[in-house]
Amino acid sequence: MIQDTIHALEERLKNDANQDPQSREETLRLLHTLKEELNSLAQTDEGKAKDMAGLTAQSASGEKSAVDRLAASVVGFEESHPNLVDAVNRVCATLSNLGI
C-alpha cells in the first residue's frame, strides 16, 4: 500500500509542469531514498512493521492500551530505524512545502 502511494506521488511530480524542476528532482530523490529504506525494513523487521500497523488500527478505534503500546513502539522504531524516520520526515516536509 505504501509503495502504491509513493508511486502515485512520483507520477504526480513527473506530470506536474508547474513544479520547479530542481524541487521535483530533489523530491523524487527523497522518494527513492524512502523506498530503499522501506525495502530494507521489509527485509529486516517486517514483523515489527506489521505490529505497528495493527497497533495503529487499534489506536484509531480509541483503545487506550493500544495507544500506549503504539507510542512505545514508535519510540523504539525511531531508535532502531533513524534513517527511515529521517527519510519520512524529509519527504513529508518537502511535499508540504510543495503544496502536496
TILOMAR-258981 format. One record per residue (C-alpha): residue number from 1; residue in three letters; x, y, z. Coordinates in Angstrom, 1 decimal, padded with zeros to 4 digits, m for minus. Each point is the difference from the previous one (the first is absolute). Last residue first. Example, Ala and Ser with C-alpha at 12.3 -4.5 7.8 and 13.67 -1.06 7.14 Angstrom:
<marlos>
+-----+------+--------+--------+--------+
|  nr | rest |      X |      Y |      Z |
+-----+------+--------+--------+--------+
|   2 |  Ser |  013.7 | m001.1 |  007.1 |
|   1 |  Ala | m001.4 | m003.4 |  000.7 |
+-----+------+--------+--------+--------+
</marlos>
This chain:
<marlos>
+-----+------+--------+--------+--------+
|  nr | rest |      X |      Y |      Z |
+-----+------+--------+--------+--------+
| 100 |  Ile |  001.1 |  018.3 | m001.9 |
|  99 |  Gly |  000.5 |  003.8 |  000.4 |
|  98 |  Leu |  003.7 | m000.2 | m001.0 |
|  97 |  Asn |  001.1 |  000.9 |  003.5 |
|  96 |  Ser | m002.3 | m002.8 |  001.4 |
|  95 |  Leu |  001.6 | m002.4 | m002.4 |
|  94 |  Thr |  003.5 |  001.0 |  001.1 |
|  93 |  Ala | m000.9 | m000.2 |  003.7 |
|  92 |  Cys | m001.6 | m003.5 | m000.4 |
|  91 |  Val |  002.9 | m001.3 | m002.0 |
|  90 |  Arg |  002.5 |  001.3 |  002.5 |
|  89 |  Asn | m001.9 | m001.5 |  002.9 |
|  88 |  Val | m000.4 | m003.4 | m001.7 |
|  87 |  Ala |  003.7 |  000.0 | m000.9 |
|  86 |  Asp |  001.0 |  000.8 |  003.6 |
|  85 |  Val | m002.2 | m002.7 |  001.4 |
|  84 |  Leu |  001.5 | m002.5 | m002.5 |
|  83 |  Asn |  003.6 |  001.1 |  000.9 |
|  82 |  Pro | m000.7 | m000.2 |  003.7 |
|  81 |  His | m001.2 | m003.6 | m000.1 |
|  80 |  Ser |  000.7 | m001.6 |  003.4 |
|  79 |  Glu | m000.5 |  003.2 |  002.1 |
|  78 |  Glu | m003.0 |  001.2 | m001.9 |
|  77 |  Phe | m001.5 | m003.5 |  000.2 |
|  76 |  Gly |  000.5 | m000.1 |  003.7 |
|  75 |  Val | m001.8 |  003.3 |  000.4 |
|  74 |  Val | m002.7 | m001.1 | m002.3 |
|  73 |  Ser | m000.6 | m003.3 |  001.9 |
|  72 |  Ala | m000.3 |  001.9 |  003.3 |
|  71 |  Ala | m002.6 |  002.3 | m001.5 |
|  70 |  Leu | m001.8 | m003.0 | m001.7 |
|  69 |  Arg | m000.1 | m001.9 |  003.4 |
|  68 |  Asp | m001.5 |  003.1 |  001.7 |
|  67 |  Val | m002.6 |  000.5 | m002.8 |
|  66 |  Ala | m000.8 | m003.8 |  000.1 |
|  65 |  Ser | m000.6 |  000.2 |  003.7 |
|  64 |  Lys | m002.4 |  002.9 | m000.5 |
|  63 |  Glu | m002.2 | m001.7 | m002.7 |
|  62 |  Gly | m001.4 |  003.0 | m001.9 |
|  61 |  Ser | m000.9 | m001.7 | m003.3 |
|  60 |  Ala |  002.9 |  001.9 | m001.6 |
|  59 |  Ser |  002.3 | m001.6 |  002.6 |
|  58 |  Gln | m001.0 | m003.5 | m001.2 |
|  57 |  Ala |  000.8 |  000.8 | m003.6 |
|  56 |  Thr |  003.4 |  001.5 |  001.0 |
|  55 |  Leu |  000.7 | m003.0 |  002.2 |
|  54 |  Gly | m000.5 | m002.2 | m003.0 |
|  53 |  Ala |  002.2 |  002.1 | m002.2 |
|  52 |  Met |  002.7 |  000.0 |  002.7 |
|  51 |  Asp | m000.2 | m003.8 |  000.3 |
|  50 |  Lys |  000.4 | m000.3 | m003.8 |
|  49 |  Ala |  003.1 |  002.2 |  000.0 |
|  48 |  Lys |  001.5 | m001.9 |  002.9 |
|  47 |  Gly | m000.6 | m003.3 | m001.9 |
|  46 |  Glu |  001.6 |  001.3 | m003.2 |
|  45 |  Asp |  003.1 |  000.9 |  001.9 |
|  44 |  Thr |  003.0 | m000.8 | m002.2 |
|  43 |  Gln | m001.1 | m000.6 | m003.6 |
|  42 |  Ala | m003.0 |  002.3 |  000.1 |
|  41 |  Leu |  002.0 |  002.6 |  001.8 |
|  40 |  Ser |  002.6 |  000.0 | m002.8 |
|  39 |  Asn | m002.7 |  000.4 | m002.6 |
|  38 |  Leu | m001.4 |  002.9 |  002.0 |
|  37 |  Glu |  003.4 |  001.7 |  000.2 |
|  36 |  Glu |  000.5 | m000.4 | m003.8 |
|  35 |  Lys | m003.5 |  001.3 | m000.7 |
|  34 |  Leu |  000.7 |  003.1 |  002.2 |
|  33 |  Thr |  003.3 |  000.7 | m001.7 |
|  32 |  His | m001.9 | m000.1 | m003.4 |
|  31 |  Leu | m002.6 |  002.3 |  001.4 |
|  30 |  Leu |  002.7 |  002.4 |  001.1 |
|  29 |  Arg |  001.6 | m000.1 | m003.5 |
|  28 |  Leu | m003.4 |  000.7 | m001.6 |
|  27 |  Thr | m000.4 |  003.0 |  002.4 |
|  26 |  Glu |  003.4 |  001.3 | m001.0 |
|  25 |  Glu | m000.8 | m000.4 | m003.7 |
|  24 |  Arg | m003.3 |  001.8 |  000.3 |
|  23 |  Ser |  001.5 |  002.8 |  002.0 |
|  22 |  Gln |  002.6 |  000.5 | m002.7 |
|  21 |  Pro | m002.6 | m000.1 | m002.7 |
|  20 |  Asp | m002.2 |  002.6 |  001.7 |
|  19 |  Gln | m003.5 | m001.5 | m000.1 |
|  18 |  Asn | m002.6 |  001.5 | m002.3 |
|  17 |  Ala |  000.4 | m002.7 | m002.7 |
|  16 |  Asp | m001.3 | m002.7 |  002.4 |
|  15 |  Asn |  000.3 | m003.3 | m001.8 |
|  14 |  Lys |  003.2 | m001.3 |  001.7 |
|  13 |  Leu | m001.1 |  001.2 |  003.4 |
|  12 |  Arg | m003.4 | m001.7 | m000.3 |
|  11 |  Glu |  001.6 | m003.2 | m001.2 |
|  10 |  Glu |  002.4 |  000.0 |  002.9 |
|   9 |  Leu | m002.8 |  000.7 |  002.5 |
|   8 |  Ala | m002.1 | m002.9 | m001.5 |
|   7 |  His |  003.1 | m002.3 |  000.3 |
|   6 |  Ile |  000.5 |  000.9 |  003.6 |
|   5 |  Thr | m003.6 | m000.6 |  000.8 |
|   4 |  Asp |  000.1 | m003.4 | m001.8 |
|   3 |  Gln |  003.1 | m001.0 |  001.9 |
|   2 |  Ile | m001.7 |  001.0 |  003.3 |
|   1 |  Met | m002.8 | m002.5 | m000.9 |
+-----+------+--------+--------+--------+
</marlos>
